[in-house]
Amino acid sequence: MMTKITRDEHLSVSGTSRVGEVEIPPAALRSVWGDPIEGDGYKVTGEYTFSLAGLTYTVYDFKCTKSYSDRAELESDDFWNETEPQRFSIGGRSRSRFSVGNFKEELLASVSRYYRQ
């Protein structure tokens, strides 16, 4: 199956905000999509920017690492190498449940080969 989403670091993320969440292994994202763009190093240590059907989405680790809180379980490097699913925020401009659900479905499908290794 050919994925419909594309990664594009040059897309403008201006005007995006949190529209959902997805649980996915960070190592799977890195295996399929490469290393994330560096975040602010505090609330976000990495993010991806994707396009699907003309809409822009971001996937990022909001407040998930020890960079933000000592109560977090993982340091940033450990988080991004983790093979167990972790919570990621999804950002976008569309709050349509269909659009966000479609993006989430495509993102999970894109990393499904990671689970077959």
Secondary structure per residue as TSV (DSSP state, phi and psi in degrees):
chain	resnum	aa	ss	phi	psi
A	1	M	-	360.0	130.1
A	2	M	-	-89.3	128.4
A	3	T	-	-72.0	147.8
A	4	K	-	-94.8	-13.6
A	5	I	-	-87.9	151.4
A	6	T	E	-130.4	147.7
A	7	R	E	-92.7	133.6
A	8	D	-	-147.4	103.8
A	9	E	T	-69.8	-11.7
A	10	H	T	-95.5	-2.4
A	11	L	S	-67.3	142.6
A	12	S	-	-74.0	131.3
A	13	V	-	-105.1	8.8
A	14	S	T	-60.0	130.8
A	15	G	T	87.5	1.3
A	16	T	-	-86.5	154.5
A	17	S	E	-149.9	170.9
A	18	R	E	-63.1	125.6
A	19	V	E	-122.9	-3.4
A	20	G	E	176.3	-173.4
A	21	E	E	-139.3	158.9
A	22	V	E	-148.3	143.8
A	23	E	E	-105.8	124.6
A	24	I	E	-156.5	145.2
A	25	P	-	-68.3	126.4
A	26	P	H	-55.4	-36.2
A	27	A	H	-63.2	-31.1
A	28	A	H	-68.4	-44.2
A	29	L	H	-58.1	-46.1
A	30	R	H	-66.1	-37.8
A	31	S	H	-63.8	-41.2
A	32	V	H	-89.4	-41.4
A	33	W	H	-109.9	-0.3
A	34	G	-	86.2	-176.2
A	35	D	S	-70.7	147.2
A	36	P	-	-73.1	161.9
A	37	I	E	-71.5	140.6
A	38	E	E	-65.8	135.7
A	39	G	-	-88.6	-155.5
A	40	D	-	-79.3	-5.1
A	41	G	S	77.8	3.8
A	42	Y	S	-124.5	-80.0
A	43	K	S	-78.1	-30.4
A	44	V	E	-130.8	123.8
A	45	T	E	-99.8	-15.3
A	46	G	E	-164.9	153.2
A	47	E	E	-153.1	157.3
A	48	Y	E	-120.1	147.8
A	49	T	E	-120.3	126.4
A	50	F	E	-126.3	160.2
A	51	S	E	-125.1	138.6
A	52	L	E	-147.0	121.6
A	53	A	T	52.8	39.4
A	54	G	T	80.9	0.7
A	55	L	E	-105.4	147.2
A	56	T	E	-100.3	134.4
A	57	Y	E	-132.2	149.0
A	58	T	E	-120.8	150.5
A	59	V	E	-128.5	122.0
A	60	Y	E	-149.3	157.1
A	61	D	E	-94.7	77.8
A	62	F	E	-74.5	112.8
A	63	K	T	57.3	38.6
A	64	C	-	-102.3	-8.9
A	65	T	S	-123.3	172.1
A	66	K	T	-65.1	-13.8
A	67	S	T	-60.6	-28.6
A	68	Y	T	-98.1	-44.5
A	69	S	-	-144.7	136.8
A	70	D	T	-65.6	-16.9
A	71	R	T	-77.2	-15.9
A	72	A	S	-66.2	151.1
A	73	E	S	-78.2	-32.0
A	74	L	-	-121.6	143.7
A	75	E	-	-70.1	161.8
A	76	S	H	-55.9	-50.1
A	77	D	H	-61.7	-40.9
A	78	D	H	-65.3	-39.9
A	79	F	H	-57.3	-49.8
A	80	W	H	-72.1	-11.6
A	81	N	T	-102.7	0.8
A	82	E	-	-67.6	134.1
A	83	T	-	-97.4	-8.9
A	84	E	S	-90.3	147.0
A	85	P	-	-56.8	138.8
A	86	Q	E	-127.1	157.6
A	87	R	E	-80.7	128.6
A	88	F	E	-121.3	146.9
A	89	S	E	-87.7	147.9
A	90	I	E	-111.9	127.8
A	91	G	E	-109.6	151.1
A	92	G	E	-173.4	178.7
A	93	R	S	-99.8	-24.8
A	94	S	-	-94.1	129.2
A	95	R	-	-99.4	7.3
A	96	S	-	-60.3	125.0
A	97	R	H	-58.0	-37.0
A	98	F	H	-64.2	-48.0
A	99	S	H	-62.8	-47.7
A	100	V	H	-66.2	-42.4
A	101	G	H	-62.2	-40.4
A	102	N	H	-64.3	-43.0
A	103	F	H	-61.5	-47.7
A	104	K	H	-59.0	-43.6
A	105	E	H	-61.1	-45.4
A	106	E	H	-66.3	-39.5
A	107	L	H	-63.0	-46.7
A	108	L	H	-64.1	-39.0
A	109	A	H	-64.0	-35.3
A	110	S	H	-66.4	-28.0
A	111	V	T	-101.4	4.7
A	112	S	H	-61.4	-30.3
A	113	R	H	-66.0	-25.8
A	114	Y	H	-59.7	-38.1
A	115	Y	H	-74.5	-18.4
A	116	R	T	-90.1	-1.4
A	117	Q	-	-70.1	360.0
